[in-house]
Amino acid sequence: MLGADTIVVLEGNILGKPKNAQDAINTLKLLSNNTHSVITGYSIISSTGVLNGYVESKVSFNNLTEDGEKISELMNEISSLTFIQ
């Protein structure tokens, strides 16, 4: 069995999944021109034992907010956003 979950961390703060489109825009503005961590924790359970761990990647965004157009383009490219209800 495999289980995994991913979080985004910016300046020591865990960013939650956007609740709606406006929240997604606000999150992109926070990430703009910054480097953040994307951390995925995992657990693998088999008949021979358990393996737990995590992988961390550093992701850098260019400035997305110079004219606001870049964030609008990103939002338009996402065809099916799922938000926390």
RODRENKOL-158685 format. One record per atom (N, C-alpha, C): atom name; x, y, z. Coordinates in pm, 1 decimal, always signed. Example, Ala and Ser with C-alpha at 12.3 -4.5 7.8 and 13.67 -1.06 7.14 Angstrom:
BEGIN
site  u  v  w
N  +1319.0  -569.0  +780.0 .
CA  +1230.0  -450.0  +780.0 .
C  +1320.0  -330.0  +780.0 .
N  +1285.0  -225.0  +708.0 .
CA  +1367.0  -106.0  +714.0 .
C  +1290.0  +3.0  +787.0 .
//
This chain:
BEGIN
site  u  v  w
N  +84.4  -114.7  +0.0 .
CA  +0.0  +0.0  +0.0 .
C  +90.5  +123.0  +0.0 .
N  +48.7  +224.7  -73.2 .
CA  +123.9  +349.4  -82.0 .
C  +33.4  +464.2  -42.3 .
N  +83.9  +550.4  +43.8 .
CA  +12.4  +672.5  +80.5 .
C  +107.5  +789.9  +66.2 .
N  +56.1  +903.5  +22.2 .
CA  +140.6  +1021.2  +5.0 .
C  +56.5  +1147.7  +16.5 .
N  +121.4  +1256.5  +57.8 .
CA  +55.8  +1386.2  +61.9 .
C  +161.9  +1492.6  +39.9 .
N  +119.6  +1605.3  -15.2 .
CA  +212.8  +1712.1  -52.0 .
C  +169.5  +1843.5  +10.7 .
N  +268.6  +1920.6  +56.3 .
CA  +243.6  +2055.2  +107.3 .
C  +336.8  +2153.5  +37.3 .
N  +297.3  +2279.1  +38.7 .
CA  +379.8  +2388.7  -11.6 .
C  +414.1  +2476.5  +107.3 .
N  +543.8  +2508.7  +123.2 .
CA  +589.8  +2588.9  +236.0 .
C  +662.5  +2711.9  +183.1 .
N  +617.4  +2828.6  +226.7 .
CA  +680.4  +2955.8  +190.3 .
C  +715.9  +3030.0  +318.3 .
N  +843.2  +3058.4  +335.1 .
CA  +893.1  +3133.4  +451.0 .
C  +843.7  +3072.9  +582.5 .
N  +846.7  +2939.7  +591.2 .
CA  +808.4  +2871.3  +713.9 .
C  +659.2  +2850.8  +733.2 .
N  +578.0  +2898.9  +640.1 .
CA  +432.3  +2885.4  +650.0 .
C  +381.2  +2784.6  +548.3 .
N  +296.9  +2690.6  +594.8 .
CA  +234.7  +2594.7  +504.8 .
C  +117.2  +2663.1  +436.0 .
N  +118.3  +2660.8  +303.3 .
CA  +9.0  +2719.4  +226.6 .
C  -95.1  +2611.3  +200.3 .
N  -216.6  +2636.7  +238.3 .
CA  -323.9  +2540.3  +216.7 .
C  -370.5  +2540.2  +72.3 .
N  -449.9  +2438.9  +39.7 .
CA  -508.2  +2430.7  -93.4 .
C  -606.0  +2546.9  -110.4 .
N  -602.5  +2615.0  -223.9 .
CA  -694.3  +2728.1  -244.0 .
C  -839.9  +2686.7  -229.4 .
N  -917.9  +2773.7  -164.4 .
CA  -1059.3  +2747.1  -141.8 .
C  -1144.5  +2783.1  -262.9 .
N  -1094.8  +2878.4  -343.3 .
CA  -1168.3  +2924.9  -460.4 .
C  -1069.5  +2993.8  -555.4 .
N  -1120.0  +3044.7  -666.3 .
CA  -1033.2  +3106.2  -767.2 .
C  -959.0  +3227.9  -711.1 .
N  -1025.9  +3310.7  -632.4 .
CA  -959.8  +3429.0  -576.7 .
C  -847.8  +3388.5  -480.9 .
N  -870.8  +3284.2  -402.5 .
CA  -767.6  +3233.4  -312.4 .
C  -648.1  +3180.9  -392.4 .
N  -675.1  +3116.2  -505.8 .
CA  -566.4  +3068.0  -592.3 .
C  -484.4  +3184.9  -646.8 .
N  -552.3  +3292.3  -685.4 .
CA  -482.6  +3412.3  -734.5 .
C  -395.7  +3471.3  -623.5 .
N  -449.1  +3478.8  -502.7 .
CA  -372.2  +3532.2  -389.8 .
C  -250.4  +3445.8  -360.9 .
N  -265.4  +3313.1  -371.5 .
CA  -152.5  +3223.3  -348.9 .
C  -45.6  +3244.5  -455.1 .
N  -85.7  +3258.2  -581.5 .
CA  +11.8  +3284.0  -688.2 .
C  +85.2  +3415.8  -665.0 .
N  +15.0  +3515.8  -614.3 .
CA  +79.9  +3644.2  -583.5 .
C  +184.6  +3627.4  -473.3 .
N  +153.4  +3543.8  -372.8 .
CA  +251.0  +3516.2  -266.6 .
C  +374.6  +3446.3  -320.1 .
N  +354.0  +3350.8  -410.5 .
CA  +464.6  +3272.2  -465.0 .
C  +545.5  +3349.4  -568.0 .
N  +485.6  +3452.6  -625.9 .
CA  +551.2  +3532.1  -728.9 .
C  +684.7  +3587.7  -680.7 .
N  +787.3  +3567.7  -763.4 .
CA  +920.7  +3622.5  -736.5 .
C  +982.0  +3566.3  -607.6 .
N  +942.4  +3445.1  -569.7 .
CA  +992.8  +3379.6  -448.7 .
C  +1030.7  +3234.9  -478.3 .
N  +1105.8  +3177.0  -386.6 .
CA  +1136.9  +3034.8  -389.4 .
C  +1065.3  +2970.2  -271.8 .
N  +995.3  +2860.7  -298.7 .
CA  +922.7  +2788.6  -194.0 .
C  +959.1  +2640.7  -199.2 .
N  +922.3  +2568.5  -95.8 .
CA  +945.9  +2424.3  -90.2 .
C  +816.9  +2349.6  -119.3 .
N  +829.0  +2242.6  -195.4 .
CA  +719.4  +2149.3  -217.0 .
C  +765.6  +2018.3  -154.5 .
N  +696.0  +1975.5  -50.2 .
CA  +737.8  +1858.3  +27.6 .
C  +630.2  +1750.4  +16.4 .
N  +671.6  +1632.0  -27.1 .
CA  +581.1  +1517.5  -36.0 .
C  +627.9  +1410.6  +60.8 .
N  +540.7  +1377.7  +155.5 .
CA  +567.7  +1268.5  +248.2 .
C  +501.8  +1142.3  +196.3 .
N  +566.0  +1029.4  +220.9 .
CA  +510.4  +903.6  +171.3 .
C  +530.2  +791.3  +272.6 .
N  +446.7  +690.9  +258.3 .
CA  +457.7  +569.2  +338.9 .
C  +422.7  +451.4  +249.5 .
N  +510.4  +353.4  +248.4 .
CA  +488.4  +232.0  +169.9 .
C  +483.0  +115.6  +268.1 .
N  +374.0  +41.4  +262.6 .
CA  +355.9  -72.9  +351.5 .
C  +346.2  -198.5  +264.8 .
N  +427.6  -297.3  +295.9 .
CA  +422.2  -424.0  +222.8 .
C  +433.1  -539.4  +321.6 .
N  +429.8  -657.7  +270.4 .
CA  +440.8  -774.9  +357.2 .
C  +579.5  -785.6  +420.8 .
N  +676.3  -713.2  +365.7 .
CA  +812.8  -718.8  +420.3 .
C  +846.3  -603.0  +513.0 .
N  +756.3  -505.3  +525.2 .
CA  +784.5  -395.4  +617.0 .
C  +722.7  -263.7  +575.5 .
N  +770.1  -157.6  +640.1 .
CA  +718.4  -22.3  +618.9 .
C  +834.6  +69.3  +584.5 .
N  +812.7  +155.3  +486.5 .
CA  +911.8  +255.7  +448.2 .
C  +843.3  +391.3  +450.1 .
N  +894.1  +483.3  +531.1 .
CA  +840.8  +619.5  +539.9 .
C  +949.4  +716.8  +498.1 .
N  +908.5  +827.1  +440.2 .
CA  +1006.5  +928.9  +404.9 .
C  +940.4  +1050.0  +343.9 .
N  +1024.2  +1139.5  +294.1 .
CA  +973.1  +1258.0  +225.4 .
C  +1075.7  +1304.3  +123.1 .
N  +1027.6  +1380.6  +27.2 .
CA  +1111.9  +1440.8  -75.4 .
C  +1078.3  +1589.1  -77.3 .
N  +1181.6  +1672.3  -77.2 .
CA  +1161.1  +1817.5  -81.6 .
C  +1222.5  +1873.4  -208.2 .
N  +1145.2  +1954.2  -278.5 .
CA  +1193.6  +2023.0  -397.8 .
C  +1180.6  +2172.7  -375.6 .
N  +1279.0  +2247.4  -421.8 .
CA  +1273.3  +2393.4  -418.0 .
C  +1222.7  +2441.4  -554.5 .
N  +1122.5  +2527.0  -551.9 .
CA  +1062.9  +2578.6  -675.0 .
C  +1070.2  +2730.6  -671.7 .
N  +1120.7  +2789.0  -778.9 .
CA  +1130.6  +2934.7  -789.0 .
C  +1035.8  +2986.0  -896.4 .
N  +960.6  +3088.9  -861.6 .
CA  +870.3  +3154.5  -956.5 .
C  +931.9  +3286.7  -999.0 .
N  +914.8  +3319.7  -1126.8 .
CA  +946.9  +3453.7  -1173.1 .
C  +840.3  +3548.5  -1120.1 .
N  +858.5  +3676.6  -1146.8 .
CA  +759.5  +3775.5  -1105.5 .
C  +634.1  +3757.8  -1190.1 .
N  +524.8  +3719.1  -1126.2 .
CA  +398.9  +3696.2  -1196.6 .
C  +306.0  +3816.5  -1189.8 .
N  +341.9  +3917.8  -1111.4 .
CA  +245.2  +4024.0  -1083.2 .
C  +280.1  +4158.7  -1144.8 .
N  +380.4  +4163.7  -1232.0 .
CA  +418.3  +4293.0  -1288.9 .
C  +298.2  +4366.0  -1347.1 .
N  +221.8  +4295.7  -1429.7 .
CA  +104.2  +4358.5  -1489.5 .
C  -24.3  +4281.4  -1459.2 .
N  -12.0  +4175.8  -1380.2 .
CA  -128.7  +4095.6  -1346.6 .
C  -171.6  +4002.3  -1458.3 .
N  -118.0  +4024.4  -1577.2 .
CA  -157.8  +3945.6  -1693.8 .
C  -111.7  +3800.5  -1683.3 .
N  +5.5  +3776.7  -1628.9 .
CA  +59.6  +3641.7  -1619.2 .
C  -28.1  +3552.9  -1530.3 .
N  -73.0  +3606.2  -1417.6 .
CA  -160.7  +3528.1  -1329.3 .
C  -292.0  +3497.9  -1400.6 .
N  -345.9  +3593.1  -1473.1 .
CA  -470.0  +3569.9  -1548.9 .
C  -449.6  +3460.4  -1652.0 .
N  -334.5  +3460.7  -1719.5 .
CA  -304.4  +3356.2  -1817.7 .
C  -298.1  +3220.0  -1750.4 .
N  -231.4  +3212.4  -1635.0 .
CA  -222.2  +3085.4  -1563.0 .
C  -359.6  +3035.4  -1521.4 .
N  -442.7  +3124.0  -1470.8 .
CA  -576.3  +3084.2  -1426.8 .
C  -659.9  +3036.0  -1546.1 .
N  -643.7  +3099.8  -1661.7 .
CA  -719.1  +3059.4  -1780.6 .
C  -671.8  +2925.0  -1834.5 .
N  -543.9  +2892.1  -1815.6 .
CA  -490.0  +2765.2  -1864.6 .
C  -536.5  +2646.2  -1781.5 .
N  -576.1  +2670.9  -1658.4 .
CA  -619.3  +2562.5  -1571.1 .
C  -766.4  +2533.4  -1602.1 .
N  -790.4  +2417.9  -1661.0 .
CA  -926.7  +2388.6  -1706.6 .
C  -1018.1  +2339.1  -1594.9 .
N  -963.8  +2269.5  -1496.3 .
CA  -1050.7  +2217.3  -1391.6 .
C  -985.0  +2231.1  -1254.5 .
N  -1008.6  +2342.6  -1191.3 .
CA  -958.7  +2364.0  -1056.0 .
C  -1048.8  +2296.0  -956.4 .
N  -989.6  +2234.0  -857.1 .
CA  -1069.8  +2179.3  -748.1 .
C  -1033.3  +2255.3  -622.8 .
N  -1131.9  +2303.8  -554.8 .
CA  -1110.4  +2383.0  -435.0 .
C  -1174.0  +2313.2  -315.4 .
N  -1122.4  +2344.9  -199.1 .
CA  -1179.9  +2291.9  -75.2 .
C  -1319.1  +2349.8  -59.2 .
N  -1413.9  +2267.3  -30.6 .
CA  -1551.2  +2314.4  -11.1 .
C  -1576.8  +2346.1  +132.9 .
//
